Amino acid sequence: MGRKPRVHFEGARYHVTLRGNGKRTLFPDQEAFEYFLKLLAERLPRFECILHVYCLMTNHVHLVIEVGTIPLGRLIHSLEPAYARYFHKRFGTVGHLFYRPHGAKLCDRDEYLLTLLKYIHNNPIRAGMVAKPEEWPYSSARAYAGAPDPIVTTSLCMSLLSGQDSDPERYAEFMLAEPKSVISETPRLKVDLAALLAEAAGSGAVSPDQIVGAGRHKIVVDARRAFVRSAVEAGGKMMDIAGLLNRSPSSVSRLLRSG
C-alpha cells in the first residue's frame, strides 16, 4: 500500500526532519554544515518556501517551513540529492545518505509553532553541545536573539510572542519560561473574528467583503490592516486570521508590519 499523499495548501507550515540513514553523521565538520545551509538558502525562494525555524545537528536536521503554491516535497527532493552528491564526493562514500522518507508534520496551530521554536532551539542544549541556544552556530536561535541571519524569517513567531518582528528580550524570556507559561497561563478565549471584521468596516467606507477580497486601494488595505491588528491584539490565531482573509500567515504578518 502506497504512502498517503501529504496535505498541501498555500501557507501550510511543516515541521520537517531529515535524518542520516542508519543514524550516520550528516555534517562531519564546519564546511559540511555551511554547505547544507548554502544549498537550503538557494532553494527556499526557488520553491516559494519561507524558513521560520531551523537547527542542524550532526546527524539530523529540524526545519519549520512554510510553503507557497509548490508542494514541500519538491524542495526536499532537490535539497537532499544535492547535499548527498557533495557529501559522497568529498568524503568518498556511497549509498543512501538520508533516511527515507523525510518527516513532515503539519503545524496548524500557533501554540504548536511556538512549542517547536523552543524544542528545536534547545536541541544542542539537550545534546550537551552548548549552554545557551544562541551559542550553537547552525541554528536560527541566533537570529531570534538579534544576530543577522538572512536565511530565516523570525517575524511570524515573534509577532505571536510580542507583536513585534524582533524582540530579543522577549525571546530570551520565552526560552527560559516553564512549558506551562510559554504562551500564557490564562486560557485563550475564542475570538469573534467576524465581529472584528464588521468593526473594521464599521465606518461604511469599505465592506467586509472588500476587506477579505483582493483589493489594493489604500482605504481597503488600511481597513484590512486594522482588522488584523485588532484580531492579533484580541488573541486571534494567525492561521485563523489568514484563513478568513484567504491569505497565507506570512502575507498577513507582512501586512501588519507595513502599517
C-alpha positions in Angstrom: 0.0 0.0 0.0 1.5 3.4 -1.0 2.2 6.2 1.3 -0.7 8.7 1.9 -0.2 11.9 -0.1 0.9 14.8 2.1 -1.6 17.6 2.7 -0.7 20.7 0.7 -2.1 24.1 0.6 -0.6 27.6 0.2 0.6 28.9 3.6 0.9 25.4 5.2 3.7 25.1 7.7 5.5 21.8 8.4 8.0 20.6 10.9 10.5 18.8 8.7 13.0 16.3 10.0 15.9 14.9 7.9 18.0 12.1 9.4 21.1 10.3 8.5 20.4 6.8 7.1 21.3 4.3 9.9 22.0 7.3 12.2 25.1 8.2 10.2 26.7 11.6 10.6 25.4 14.2 8.1 27.8 17.0 9.0 31.3 15.9 10.0 32.7 19.4 10.1 32.0 23.1 9.7 32.3 23.1 6.0 29.6 20.5 5.7 27.2 22.4 7.9 27.8 25.6 5.9 27.4 23.9 2.5 24.0 22.4 3.5 22.8 25.9 4.6 24.1 27.3 1.4 22.0 24.8 -0.6 19.0 25.5 1.5 19.3 29.2 1.1 19.4 28.8 -2.7 16.4 26.6 -2.8 14.0 28.4 -0.5 13.0 31.2 -2.9 13.1 28.8 -5.9 10.4 26.6 -4.3 8.4 29.5 -2.8 9.3 28.5 0.8 9.8 30.5 4.0 12.0 29.2 6.8 10.7 30.1 10.2 13.0 27.9 12.5 15.9 25.6 11.9 18.6 23.6 13.7 21.3 21.4 12.1 22.7 18.7 14.4 25.4 16.3 13.4 23.1 13.5 12.3 19.7 15.2 11.8 18.1 18.4 10.8 15.0 20.3 12.0 13.2 22.8 9.8 9.9 24.7 10.1 9.0 25.6 6.6 6.0 27.5 5.2 5.2 26.6 1.6 3.6 28.6 -1.2 2.0 27.0 -4.3 4.8 24.4 -4.8 4.5 21.3 -2.6 7.1 20.7 0.1 8.4 17.5 -1.5 9.8 19.5 -4.4 12.2 21.4 -2.1 13.3 18.3 -0.2 13.8 16.2 -3.3 16.1 18.9 -4.7 17.9 19.6 -1.4 18.7 16.0 -0.3 20.3 14.7 -3.5 22.3 17.9 -4.0 23.8 17.6 -0.5 24.3 13.8 -0.9 26.3 14.4 -4.1 28.6 16.9 -2.3 29.0 14.6 0.7 29.8 11.4 -1.3 32.3 13.3 -3.5 34.1 15.0 -0.6 34.2 12.0 1.8 34.4 9.2 -0.7 31.2 7.4 0.5 28.3 5.7 -1.4 24.8 4.7 -0.7 21.7 6.5 0.8 22.8 9.4 3.0 19.4 10.3 4.2 16.8 8.1 5.9 13.7 7.8 3.8 11.1 9.1 3.9 11.8 12.5 5.5 9.5 13.6 8.3 7.0 16.4 7.7 4.3 17.1 10.3 1.7 19.8 9.6 2.0 22.7 12.0 -1.6 24.1 12.0 -1.7 25.8 15.4 0.2 28.9 16.7 0.8 27.2 20.0 2.4 24.3 18.3 4.6 26.6 16.3 6.0 28.2 19.4 6.4 24.8 21.1 8.5 23.8 18.0 10.5 27.0 18.3 11.6 26.2 21.9 12.0 22.4 21.2 14.2 22.9 18.1 16.4 25.6 19.5 17.0 23.6 22.7 18.3 20.5 20.7 22.0 21.5 21.1 21.5 22.1 24.9 19.9 18.6 25.3 22.9 17.1 23.4 25.3 18.9 25.8 26.9 20.9 23.0 26.2 24.4 24.3 24.8 26.1 27.4 22.5 28.5 25.5 20.6 28.1 22.2 22.2 31.1 20.5 25.7 29.6 21.1 25.1 26.9 18.5 26.2 28.4 15.2 23.9 26.2 13.0 20.5 27.3 14.3 18.1 30.1 13.9 18.3 30.8 17.7 21.0 33.4 16.9 18.6 35.3 14.7 15.9 35.3 17.3 18.5 36.6 19.8 19.2 39.5 17.5 22.0 38.4 15.2 21.6 38.8 11.4 20.7 35.6 9.5 19.1 36.1 6.1 18.0 32.5 5.7 15.4 32.7 8.4 12.2 34.8 8.9 11.6 35.5 12.6 8.6 37.8 12.2 5.8 35.3 12.4 7.0 33.6 15.7 7.9 37.0 17.2 4.6 38.5 16.3 2.9 35.7 18.3 5.3 36.2 21.2 5.4 40.0 21.4 3.6 41.6 18.4 7.0 42.8 17.1 9.2 41.5 14.3 12.3 41.3 16.6 12.4 41.3 20.4 15.5 39.5 21.8 14.5 40.2 25.4 11.0 38.6 24.9 12.6 35.7 23.1 15.1 35.1 25.9 12.2 35.2 28.4 10.2 32.7 26.3 13.1 30.3 26.2 13.6 30.3 29.9 9.8 30.0 30.7 8.4 26.8 32.0 6.3 24.9 29.4 3.0 25.8 31.0 3.7 29.5 30.7 5.1 29.5 27.1 2.0 31.3 25.8 0.0 32.4 28.8 -1.3 31.0 32.0 -4.7 32.4 31.1 -6.8 30.2 28.9 -7.2 31.7 25.4 -10.8 32.9 24.8 -12.4 32.3 21.5 -12.0 35.4 19.3 -15.0 36.5 17.3 -13.2 37.4 14.0 -16.5 38.1 12.2 -17.3 40.8 14.8 -13.9 42.3 14.5 -14.2 42.3 10.7 -17.5 44.1 10.9 -16.0 46.6 13.3 -13.1 47.3 10.9 -15.6 48.0 8.2 -17.9 49.9 10.6 -17.3 53.3 9.1 -19.1 52.3 6.0 -16.2 53.3 3.7 -15.5 49.7 3.0 -17.4 46.4 3.3 -16.3 43.2 5.0 -16.2 41.6 1.5 -13.8 44.2 0.4 -11.6 43.6 3.4 -11.3 39.9 2.7 -11.1 40.4 -1.0 -8.0 41.2 -3.2 -8.5 44.9 -3.5 -5.3 47.1 -3.2 -6.9 50.5 -2.8 -5.4 52.3 0.2 -8.6 52.6 2.1 -9.2 48.9 1.8 -5.7 47.9 2.7 -5.8 50.2 5.8 -9.1 48.6 6.9 -7.7 45.2 6.3 -4.6 46.1 8.4 -6.8 47.5 11.2 -8.8 44.2 11.3 -5.6 42.1 11.5 -4.2 44.3 14.3 -7.3 44.2 16.3 -7.6 40.4 15.8 -4.0 39.8 16.9 -4.4 42.1 19.9 -7.6 40.2 20.9 -5.6 36.9 20.9 -6.7 35.6 17.5 -4.7 32.8 15.9 -2.6 33.8 12.9 -3.8 30.7 10.9 -7.4 31.6 11.6 -7.0 35.3 10.6 -5.2 34.3 7.5 -7.8 31.7 6.6 -10.6 34.3 6.9 -8.7 36.7 4.6 -7.8 33.9 2.1 -4.1 34.7 2.6 -1.1 32.9 3.9 0.0 33.7 7.5 3.2 35.2 6.2 1.4 37.7 3.9 -0.8 38.7 6.9 2.3 39.2 9.0 3.8 41.4 6.3 0.6 43.4 6.1 0.8 44.0 9.8 4.4 45.2 9.6 3.7 47.5 6.7 1.5 49.8 8.7 
